[in-house]
Amino acid sequence: MTTLTELAASLARGGVTSHELVEQCLERVLDPAGEGKRAFVAINAEKVRTAADLADRARKYGLIPSPYAGIPISIKDLFDVRGEVTRAGSKILDGRSPAEHDATAVARLRAAGFILLGRTNMPEFAYSGLGINPHYGTPLNPYDRKNGRVPGGSTSGGAVSVADGMAPAALGSDTGGSCRIPAAVCGTVGFKPTAFRIPLEGTIPLAFSLDSIGCLANSVRCCVVLDAVLSGVSEEPLSPPSVSGLRLAVPTHYVMDGLDAEVASAFTRATDMLSRQGATLSQIDTRALTQLPTINAKGGLMAAEAFAWHRPFLERQGEQYDPWIKSRLDMGRAQTAADYLDTLKARTDLIRCMAKRTAGFDAVIMPTTAIVAPRVADMAERDASTRSNLALARNTTVVNFLDRCAVSIPCHRPGEAPVGLMLAGEHGGDRRLLAVAEAVELALTKLRMQ
């Protein structure tokens, strides 16, 4: 596992060149026996090599824009990249013209000197927590490839690119867990910032009330680096607190229901270790969250807002959609204006209620997903895929609905199915959350080595 900070230091001292980094990544991506052909939907190897050579020359003359110049990063297929067609994992947009401008997030990465390695696969229009794509294939989870497990969605290809060493980091989006779910089930770190933090210009939306731009990488520190670049703020060093003295809230209801044995065991080991190291873990009443299935029974904000964007495409090309995705969009079609307004009101009330419950805590902790990655073969049946999607996305969607920030950190032991521990912060409390997450990550690293 290599972090962005380690790569930047190696580039600075001449231990590695950008050309060498890119070649290492391309070797993994283009390996015919690997998952690159499904993890990436587009890659231009010669263009990437040229960018790496330019970065090396710029570094030689001290002209790099940041310490991270020359480091490759994968880009989810819903971000505009100048000169490329943005398809969002679908065939619907095949006839689209190439983008004239980079998405704001992409432009900021490029301005910092990151090399855009390629476009990564995703479920159609990001509307799934499973990561399955019938149009471009489904990249298999690095864990237990023999049994063909899902990579999680919707930043599925991005998670596989990081977990398989094809890229040291990935740019993704998160509307209901699309960075954190695949990070959890693939064994990487995934960060979802408060939605307002990073501009959405140049991205294909899923639900504008819930969309946020996030990242996946090999450490919390990597996410700190990328958050600074993507949010357009200066990268000021964080001062992670001691685990001893942290006040962590553990929900009592909803997010702790129906956990896989593997998830429950890994989460209990993690919380026990945090407690032994001096963190104060307090249970908080979260019965209010049990309202969420009722609030979102008609598809919620996601279905309504997604349908509004897709309506013209559904009228002209509805038969070309993944049937499972189309069925979810049709829930938005059935909603009334009153339904939508009721959901907005319920969201405001729940945000206010939960703010009171979590006040004074450094973070709320819970399992990122209720289950480990299921097998792709088991998702062919509609009811099974629906149940698994709900189990993967239930906990993460809470954070989006409450308009907060969250990070998923691996908490399983070597050889076990990947499990994520999610820390959720307050609205706008991104920097504080990342500092707390760095401290917790260090503690969990010791646990995972046992």
Secondary structure as a PSIPRED ss2 file (coil, helix, strand):
# PSIPRED VFORMAT (PSIPRED V4.0)

   1 M C   1.000  0.000  0.000
   2 T C   1.000  0.000  0.000
   3 T C   1.000  0.000  0.000
   4 L H   0.000  1.000  0.000
   5 T H   0.000  1.000  0.000
   6 E H   0.000  1.000  0.000
   7 L H   0.000  1.000  0.000
   8 A H   0.000  1.000  0.000
   9 A H   0.000  1.000  0.000
  10 S H   0.000  1.000  0.000
  11 L H   0.000  1.000  0.000
  12 A H   0.000  1.000  0.000
  13 R H   0.000  1.000  0.000
  14 G C   1.000  0.000  0.000
  15 G C   1.000  0.000  0.000
  16 V C   1.000  0.000  0.000
  17 T C   1.000  0.000  0.000
  18 S H   0.000  1.000  0.000
  19 H H   0.000  1.000  0.000
  20 E H   0.000  1.000  0.000
  21 L H   0.000  1.000  0.000
  22 V H   0.000  1.000  0.000
  23 E H   0.000  1.000  0.000
  24 Q H   0.000  1.000  0.000
  25 C H   0.000  1.000  0.000
  26 L H   0.000  1.000  0.000
  27 E H   0.000  1.000  0.000
  28 R H   0.000  1.000  0.000
  29 V H   0.000  1.000  0.000
  30 L C   1.000  0.000  0.000
  31 D C   1.000  0.000  0.000
  32 P C   1.000  0.000  0.000
  33 A C   1.000  0.000  0.000
  34 G C   1.000  0.000  0.000
  35 E C   1.000  0.000  0.000
  36 G H   0.000  1.000  0.000
  37 K H   0.000  1.000  0.000
  38 R H   0.000  1.000  0.000
  39 A H   0.000  1.000  0.000
  40 F E   0.000  0.000  1.000
  41 V E   0.000  0.000  1.000
  42 A E   0.000  0.000  1.000
  43 I C   1.000  0.000  0.000
  44 N C   1.000  0.000  0.000
  45 A H   0.000  1.000  0.000
  46 E H   0.000  1.000  0.000
  47 K H   0.000  1.000  0.000
  48 V H   0.000  1.000  0.000
  49 R H   0.000  1.000  0.000
  50 T H   0.000  1.000  0.000
  51 A H   0.000  1.000  0.000
  52 A H   0.000  1.000  0.000
  53 D H   0.000  1.000  0.000
  54 L H   0.000  1.000  0.000
  55 A H   0.000  1.000  0.000
  56 D H   0.000  1.000  0.000
  57 R H   0.000  1.000  0.000
  58 A H   0.000  1.000  0.000
  59 R H   0.000  1.000  0.000
  60 K H   0.000  1.000  0.000
  61 Y C   1.000  0.000  0.000
  62 G C   1.000  0.000  0.000
  63 L C   1.000  0.000  0.000
  64 I C   1.000  0.000  0.000
  65 P C   1.000  0.000  0.000
  66 S C   1.000  0.000  0.000
  67 P C   1.000  0.000  0.000
  68 Y C   1.000  0.000  0.000
  69 A C   1.000  0.000  0.000
  70 G C   1.000  0.000  0.000
  71 I C   1.000  0.000  0.000
  72 P E   0.000  0.000  1.000
  73 I E   0.000  0.000  1.000
  74 S E   0.000  0.000  1.000
  75 I E   0.000  0.000  1.000
  76 K E   0.000  0.000  1.000
  77 D C   1.000  0.000  0.000
  78 L C   1.000  0.000  0.000
  79 F E   0.000  0.000  1.000
  80 D C   1.000  0.000  0.000
  81 V C   1.000  0.000  0.000
  82 R C   1.000  0.000  0.000
  83 G C   1.000  0.000  0.000
  84 E C   1.000  0.000  0.000
  85 V C   1.000  0.000  0.000
  86 T C   1.000  0.000  0.000
  87 R C   1.000  0.000  0.000
  88 A C   1.000  0.000  0.000
  89 G C   1.000  0.000  0.000
  90 S C   1.000  0.000  0.000
  91 K C   1.000  0.000  0.000
  92 I C   1.000  0.000  0.000
  93 L C   1.000  0.000  0.000
  94 D C   1.000  0.000  0.000
  95 G C   1.000  0.000  0.000
  96 R C   1.000  0.000  0.000
  97 S C   1.000  0.000  0.000
  98 P C   1.000  0.000  0.000
  99 A C   1.000  0.000  0.000
 100 E C   1.000  0.000  0.000
 101 H C   1.000  0.000  0.000
 102 D C   1.000  0.000  0.000
 103 A C   1.000  0.000  0.000
 104 T H   0.000  1.000  0.000
 105 A H   0.000  1.000  0.000
 106 V H   0.000  1.000  0.000
 107 A H   0.000  1.000  0.000
 108 R H   0.000  1.000  0.000
 109 L H   0.000  1.000  0.000
 110 R H   0.000  1.000  0.000
 111 A H   0.000  1.000  0.000
 112 A C   1.000  0.000  0.000
 113 G C   1.000  0.000  0.000
 114 F C   1.000  0.000  0.000
 115 I E   0.000  0.000  1.000
 116 L E   0.000  0.000  1.000
 117 L E   0.000  0.000  1.000
 118 G E   0.000  0.000  1.000
 119 R E   0.000  0.000  1.000
 120 T E   0.000  0.000  1.000
 121 N C   1.000  0.000  0.000
 122 M C   1.000  0.000  0.000
 123 P C   1.000  0.000  0.000
 124 E H   0.000  1.000  0.000
 125 F H   0.000  1.000  0.000
 126 A H   0.000  1.000  0.000
 127 Y C   1.000  0.000  0.000
 128 S C   1.000  0.000  0.000
 129 G C   1.000  0.000  0.000
 130 L C   1.000  0.000  0.000
 131 G C   1.000  0.000  0.000
 132 I C   1.000  0.000  0.000
 133 N C   1.000  0.000  0.000
 134 P C   1.000  0.000  0.000
 135 H C   1.000  0.000  0.000
 136 Y C   1.000  0.000  0.000
 137 G C   1.000  0.000  0.000
 138 T C   1.000  0.000  0.000
 139 P C   1.000  0.000  0.000
 140 L C   1.000  0.000  0.000
 141 N C   1.000  0.000  0.000
 142 P C   1.000  0.000  0.000
 143 Y C   1.000  0.000  0.000
 144 D C   1.000  0.000  0.000
 145 R H   0.000  1.000  0.000
 146 K H   0.000  1.000  0.000
 147 N H   0.000  1.000  0.000
 148 G C   1.000  0.000  0.000
 149 R E   0.000  0.000  1.000
 150 V C   1.000  0.000  0.000
 151 P C   1.000  0.000  0.000
 152 G C   1.000  0.000  0.000
 153 G C   1.000  0.000  0.000
 154 S C   1.000  0.000  0.000
 155 T C   1.000  0.000  0.000
 156 S H   0.000  1.000  0.000
 157 G H   0.000  1.000  0.000
 158 G H   0.000  1.000  0.000
 159 A H   0.000  1.000  0.000
 160 V H   0.000  1.000  0.000
 161 S H   0.000  1.000  0.000
 162 V H   0.000  1.000  0.000
 163 A H   0.000  1.000  0.000
 164 D C   1.000  0.000  0.000
 165 G C   1.000  0.000  0.000
 166 M C   1.000  0.000  0.000
 167 A C   1.000  0.000  0.000
 168 P C   1.000  0.000  0.000
 169 A E   0.000  0.000  1.000
 170 A E   0.000  0.000  1.000
 171 L E   0.000  0.000  1.000
 172 G E   0.000  0.000  1.000
 173 S E   0.000  0.000  1.000
 174 D C   1.000  0.000  0.000
 175 T C   1.000  0.000  0.000
 176 G C   1.000  0.000  0.000
 177 G C   1.000  0.000  0.000
 178 S C   1.000  0.000  0.000
 179 C C   1.000  0.000  0.000
 180 R H   0.000  1.000  0.000
 181 I H   0.000  1.000  0.000
 182 P H   0.000  1.000  0.000
 183 A H   0.000  1.000  0.000
 184 A H   0.000  1.000  0.000
 185 V H   0.000  1.000  0.000
 186 C H   0.000  1.000  0.000
 187 G C   1.000  0.000  0.000
 188 T C   1.000  0.000  0.000
 189 V E   0.000  0.000  1.000
 190 G E   0.000  0.000  1.000
 191 F E   0.000  0.000  1.000
 192 K E   0.000  0.000  1.000
 193 P C   1.000  0.000  0.000
 194 T C   1.000  0.000  0.000
 195 A H   0.000  1.000  0.000
 196 F H   0.000  1.000  0.000
 197 R H   0.000  1.000  0.000
 198 I C   1.000  0.000  0.000
 199 P C   1.000  0.000  0.000
 200 L C   1.000  0.000  0.000
 201 E C   1.000  0.000  0.000
 202 G C   1.000  0.000  0.000
 203 T E   0.000  0.000  1.000
 204 I C   1.000  0.000  0.000
 205 P C   1.000  0.000  0.000
 206 L C   1.000  0.000  0.000
 207 A C   1.000  0.000  0.000
 208 F C   1.000  0.000  0.000
 209 S C   1.000  0.000  0.000
 210 L C   1.000  0.000  0.000
 211 D C   1.000  0.000  0.000
 212 S C   1.000  0.000  0.000
 213 I E   0.000  0.000  1.000
 214 G E   0.000  0.000  1.000
 215 C E   0.000  0.000  1.000
 216 L E   0.000  0.000  1.000
 217 A E   0.000  0.000  1.000
 218 N C   1.000  0.000  0.000
 219 S C   1.000  0.000  0.000
 220 V H   0.000  1.000  0.000
 221 R H   0.000  1.000  0.000
 222 C H   0.000  1.000  0.000
 223 C H   0.000  1.000  0.000
 224 V H   0.000  1.000  0.000
 225 V H   0.000  1.000  0.000
 226 L H   0.000  1.000  0.000
 227 D H   0.000  1.000  0.000
 228 A H   0.000  1.000  0.000
 229 V H   0.000  1.000  0.000
 230 L H   0.000  1.000  0.000
 231 S H   0.000  1.000  0.000
 232 G C   1.000  0.000  0.000
 233 V C   1.000  0.000  0.000
 234 S C   1.000  0.000  0.000
 235 E C   1.000  0.000  0.000
 236 E C   1.000  0.000  0.000
 237 P C   1.000  0.000  0.000
 238 L C   1.000  0.000  0.000
 239 S C   1.000  0.000  0.000
 240 P C   1.000  0.000  0.000
 241 P C   1.000  0.000  0.000
 242 S C   1.000  0.000  0.000
 243 V C   1.000  0.000  0.000
 244 S C   1.000  0.000  0.000
 245 G C   1.000  0.000  0.000
 246 L C   1.000  0.000  0.000
 247 R E   0.000  0.000  1.000
 248 L E   0.000  0.000  1.000
 249 A E   0.000  0.000  1.000
 250 V E   0.000  0.000  1.000
 251 P E   0.000  0.000  1.000
 252 T C   1.000  0.000  0.000
 253 H C   1.000  0.000  0.000
 254 Y C   1.000  0.000  0.000
 255 V C   1.000  0.000  0.000
 256 M C   1.000  0.000  0.000
 257 D C   1.000  0.000  0.000
 258 G C   1.000  0.000  0.000
 259 L C   1.000  0.000  0.000
 260 D C   1.000  0.000  0.000
 261 A H   0.000  1.000  0.000
 262 E H   0.000  1.000  0.000
 263 V H   0.000  1.000  0.000
 264 A H   0.000  1.000  0.000
 265 S H   0.000  1.000  0.000
 266 A H   0.000  1.000  0.000
 267 F H   0.000  1.000  0.000
 268 T H   0.000  1.000  0.000
 269 R H   0.000  1.000  0.000
 270 A H   0.000  1.000  0.000
 271 T H   0.000  1.000  0.000
 272 D H   0.000  1.000  0.000
 273 M H   0.000  1.000  0.000
 274 L H   0.000  1.000  0.000
 275 S H   0.000  1.000  0.000
 276 R H   0.000  1.000  0.000
 277 Q C   1.000  0.000  0.000
 278 G C   1.000  0.000  0.000
 279 A C   1.000  0.000  0.000
 280 T E   0.000  0.000  1.000
 281 L E   0.000  0.000  1.000
 282 S E   0.000  0.000  1.000
 283 Q E   0.000  0.000  1.000
 284 I E   0.000  0.000  1.000
 285 D C   1.000  0.000  0.000
 286 T C   1.000  0.000  0.000
 287 R H   0.000  1.000  0.000
 288 A H   0.000  1.000  0.000
 289 L H   0.000  1.000  0.000
 290 T H   0.000  1.000  0.000
 291 Q H   0.000  1.000  0.000
 292 L H   0.000  1.000  0.000
 293 P H   0.000  1.000  0.000
 294 T H   0.000  1.000  0.000
 295 I H   0.000  1.000  0.000
 296 N C   1.000  0.000  0.000
 297 A C   1.000  0.000  0.000
 298 K C   1.000  0.000  0.000
 299 G C   1.000  0.000  0.000
 300 G H   0.000  1.000  0.000
 301 L H   0.000  1.000  0.000
 302 M H   0.000  1.000  0.000
 303 A H   0.000  1.000  0.000
 304 A H   0.000  1.000  0.000
 305 E H   0.000  1.000  0.000
 306 A H   0.000  1.000  0.000
 307 F H   0.000  1.000  0.000
 308 A H   0.000  1.000  0.000
 309 W H   0.000  1.000  0.000
 310 H H   0.000  1.000  0.000
 311 R H   0.000  1.000  0.000
 312 P H   0.000  1.000  0.000
 313 F H   0.000  1.000  0.000
 314 L H   0.000  1.000  0.000
 315 E H   0.000  1.000  0.000
 316 R H   0.000  1.000  0.000
 317 Q H   0.000  1.000  0.000
 318 G H   0.000  1.000  0.000
 319 E H   0.000  1.000  0.000
 320 Q H   0.000  1.000  0.000
 321 Y C   1.000  0.000  0.000
 322 D C   1.000  0.000  0.000
 323 P H   0.000  1.000  0.000
 324 W H   0.000  1.000  0.000
 325 I H   0.000  1.000  0.000
 326 K H   0.000  1.000  0.000
 327 S H   0.000  1.000  0.000
 328 R H   0.000  1.000  0.000
 329 L H   0.000  1.000  0.000
 330 D H   0.000  1.000  0.000
 331 M H   0.000  1.000  0.000
 332 G H   0.000  1.000  0.000
 333 R H   0.000  1.000  0.000
 334 A H   0.000  1.000  0.000
 335 Q C   1.000  0.000  0.000
 336 T C   1.000  0.000  0.000
 337 A H   0.000  1.000  0.000
 338 A H   0.000  1.000  0.000
 339 D H   0.000  1.000  0.000
 340 Y H   0.000  1.000  0.000
 341 L H   0.000  1.000  0.000
 342 D H   0.000  1.000  0.000
 343 T H   0.000  1.000  0.000
 344 L H   0.000  1.000  0.000
 345 K H   0.000  1.000  0.000
 346 A H   0.000  1.000  0.000
 347 R H   0.000  1.000  0.000
 348 T H   0.000  1.000  0.000
 349 D H   0.000  1.000  0.000
 350 L H   0.000  1.000  0.000
 351 I H   0.000  1.000  0.000
 352 R H   0.000  1.000  0.000
 353 C H   0.000  1.000  0.000
 354 M H   0.000  1.000  0.000
 355 A H   0.000  1.000  0.000
 356 K H   0.000  1.000  0.000
 357 R H   0.000  1.000  0.000
 358 T H   0.000  1.000  0.000
 359 A C   1.000  0.000  0.000
 360 G C   1.000  0.000  0.000
 361 F C   1.000  0.000  0.000
 362 D C   1.000  0.000  0.000
 363 A E   0.000  0.000  1.000
 364 V E   0.000  0.000  1.000
 365 I E   0.000  0.000  1.000
 366 M E   0.000  0.000  1.000
 367 P E   0.000  0.000  1.000
 368 T C   1.000  0.000  0.000
 369 T C   1.000  0.000  0.000
 370 A C   1.000  0.000  0.000
 371 I C   1.000  0.000  0.000
 372 V C   1.000  0.000  0.000
 373 A C   1.000  0.000  0.000
 374 P C   1.000  0.000  0.000
 375 R E   0.000  0.000  1.000
 376 V H   0.000  1.000  0.000
 377 A H   0.000  1.000  0.000
 378 D H   0.000  1.000  0.000
 379 M H   0.000  1.000  0.000
 380 A C   1.000  0.000  0.000
 381 E C   1.000  0.000  0.000
 382 R H   0.000  1.000  0.000
 383 D H   0.000  1.000  0.000
 384 A H   0.000  1.000  0.000
 385 S H   0.000  1.000  0.000
 386 T H   0.000  1.000  0.000
 387 R H   0.000  1.000  0.000
 388 S H   0.000  1.000  0.000
 389 N H   0.000  1.000  0.000
 390 L H   0.000  1.000  0.000
 391 A H   0.000  1.000  0.000
 392 L H   0.000  1.000  0.000
 393 A H   0.000  1.000  0.000
 394 R H   0.000  1.000  0.000
 395 N H   0.000  1.000  0.000
 396 T H   0.000  1.000  0.000
 397 T H   0.000  1.000  0.000
 398 V H   0.000  1.000  0.000
 399 V H   0.000  1.000  0.000
 400 N H   0.000  1.000  0.000
 401 F H   0.000  1.000  0.000
 402 L C   1.000  0.000  0.000
 403 D C   1.000  0.000  0.000
 404 R C   1.000  0.000  0.000
 405 C C   1.000  0.000  0.000
 406 A E   0.000  0.000  1.000
 407 V E   0.000  0.000  1.000
 408 S E   0.000  0.000  1.000
 409 I E   0.000  0.000  1.000
 410 P E   0.000  0.000  1.000
 411 C C   1.000  0.000  0.000
 412 H C   1.000  0.000  0.000
 413 R C   1.000  0.000  0.000
 414 P C   1.000  0.000  0.000
 415 G C   1.000  0.000  0.000
 416 E C   1.000  0.000  0.000
 417 A C   1.000  0.000  0.000
 418 P C   1.000  0.000  0.000
 419 V C   1.000  0.000  0.000
 420 G E   0.000  0.000  1.000
 421 L E   0.000  0.000  1.000
 422 M E   0.000  0.000  1.000
 423 L E   0.000  0.000  1.000
 424 A E   0.000  0.000  1.000
 425 G C   1.000  0.000  0.000
 426 E C   1.000  0.000  0.000
 427 H C   1.000  0.000  0.000
 428 G C   1.000  0.000  0.000
 429 G C   1.000  0.000  0.000
 430 D H   0.000  1.000  0.000
 431 R H   0.000  1.000  0.000
 432 R H   0.000  1.000  0.000
 433 L H   0.000  1.000  0.000
 434 L H   0.000  1.000  0.000
 435 A H   0.000  1.000  0.000
 436 V H   0.000  1.000  0.000
 437 A H   0.000  1.000  0.000
 438 E H   0.000  1.000  0.000
 439 A H   0.000  1.000  0.000
 440 V H   0.000  1.000  0.000
 441 E H   0.000  1.000  0.000
 442 L H   0.000  1.000  0.000
 443 A H   0.000  1.000  0.000
 444 L H   0.000  1.000  0.000
 445 T H   0.000  1.000  0.000
 446 K H   0.000  1.000  0.000
 447 L H   0.000  1.000  0.000
 448 R H   0.000  1.000  0.000
 449 M C   1.000  0.000  0.000
 450 Q C   1.000  0.000  0.000
